[in-house]
Every structure is written in structure tokens, then in C-alpha cells.
Amino acid sequence: MNTRAYLLLGSNIGNRGANLRTALVALSAIGKITKESSIYETAAWGKTDQPPFYNQVVEIQTTVRAHELLAELLGIEVRMGRIRTSKWGERIIDIDILFYGEEIIEAPQLTIPHPQLQFRRFTLAPLNEIAPTLKHPKLKTSIYDLLTNCPDVLPVEIVAKRVSDS
């Protein structure tokens, strides 16, 4: 079974652009990347006393089940050198599952859709670029409408324009 998943990539340590590219290469071993947003620079959210992030959203077609996908993503983070020291802290790479098909999962290690995405402009702006009409399966609202009504006012600016979709 092939499932369409949306992933958020983020980096604010080292060469942020290179970190995102390295993560994309690693993701291609898990499934086919079918869409990539532009790269956005965003102010740190949650823990604001740190460098700004580069964020990007990708759509991936994968045969890996949701919990296995999470394990693969955590493995990529570790292989790239991520060390978890504090919640919302600095990181070389962070890869979050935003959506996994239309599934709703509420498990101790995994919640899908991502429980905070509707409150985060840095997630919604790149997601809106590649999937504005995608409906949130719990909120029954499009990504465009979630972005339009997002309470987050932190700046989100494109730093590298998307070239094209695969």
C-alpha cells in the first residue's frame, strides 16, 4: 500500500540548507518525494532564544507504516547528529510527520495529524505552498484556511524558492 505523507523538516544549527538537503537524500530511501516546498527562514517558536530555522515541507509516497516511518525519521535525525537536550531546543535536523494519509493516530509515541500544526505559521506556510486544499482530517479545514486563521504572528520568509515538483 502506498501512502501519501507530509513531513516538516527543520534545522537551525550549522549549514541549515545543507542539513535539509542531506535529510531529503535520506528520505528518498524511505519513499518517493513527490513535492517539496520552498525553504523558509522562520523565527524560533516555543523556545525563542536560539537561531532562526530553515523549514521545508515535503510530500512523500511511502509503503512504510506510520510507526515505522517515525522510527525511520528518528534514525535519520540520529545519523545526522541530532542530540535531544531540551524541548524545542536547537537542532541540526528535525523531521516531523504532519499527516499520514487521512489517518488519525493517537498513541503514546505518535500523534497524527501533528497536534500543533494549526498553531504554527512555520509549518502552515510551506505546507500551504504544496497542498493548500488538503483537508485536516480532524479539523475538516483546508491548509489554506488554517494558515489564514493561524494565531502565530512570527515571521516566515522564503529564502530558497522551490524549483519544481517531481
C-alpha positions, -999 to 999 in steps of 0.1 A, spaced: 0 0 0 13 34 -10 5 62 14 10 100 9 26 116 40 36 152 46 67 158 66 82 190 81 120 194 81 137 220 102 173 230 110 189 258 130 225 245 136 253 245 111 247 248 74 209 248 76 204 244 38 229 215 35 212 198 65 178 199 47 194 186 15 210 157 35 177 149 51 160 148 17 185 123 4 179 101 34 142 104 30 144 92 -6 154 58 8 120 56 26 98 66 -3 94 88 -33 94 126 -26 67 139 -49 65 176 -38 89 200 -20 81 234 -7 104 263 -9 128 267 20 116 292 46 135 310 73 115 313 105 120 326 139 123 300 167 90 290 181 84 279 217 120 285 228 129 318 212 165 324 225 181 305 196 190 310 160 163 311 133 153 279 115 152 268 79 119 249 74 106 229 44 76 206 39 77 176 16 51 152 3 64 116 2 48 84 -12 57 55 11 49 19 17 62 22 53 35 22 80 32 53 102 50 39 133 78 25 111 80 59 94 85 76 127 113 51 136 130 58 102 128 96 107 142 93 142 171 72 128 178 99 102 179 125 129 204 105 150 226 96 120 227 133 111 239 141 147 208 153 164 211 153 202 179 160 221 188 182 251 156 203 256 121 207 243 121 230 212 159 234 215 184 239 188 188 211 163 208 201 133 177 184 119 141 178 130 116 158 109 80 157 120 51 138 105 23 162 98 -1 139 80 0 102 71 -28 97 45 -60 106 62 -52 86 93 -58 98 128 -34 82 153 -33 89 190 -6 67 205 20 74 233 48 79 208 29 92 178 1 116 172 -11 122 136 -21 147 124 6 167 142 -12 181 172 3 217 169 4 223 132 -27 246 131 -9 269 156 24 272 137 29 295 107 63 280 100 45 247 93 15 260 76 32 284 51 53 257 34 25 232 36 1 257 20 26 261 -8 24 225 -19 -11 214 -6 -34 244 0 -66 224 -5 -55 194 17 -81 189 45 -71 184 81 -88 150 89 -98 161 124 -105 198 119 -121 193 85 -105 225 74 -81 232 44 -45 241 50 -52 275 33 -79 283 58 -58 271 87 -30 294 76 -54 323 70 -66 319 106 -33 310 123 -28 329 155 10 327 152 25 360 140 62 351 139 78 360 105 81 333 79 101 342 48 111 323 17 149 320 13 151 295 -15 123 292 -40 110 258 -50 124 248 -83 97 223 -94 77 193 -84 88 158 -93 
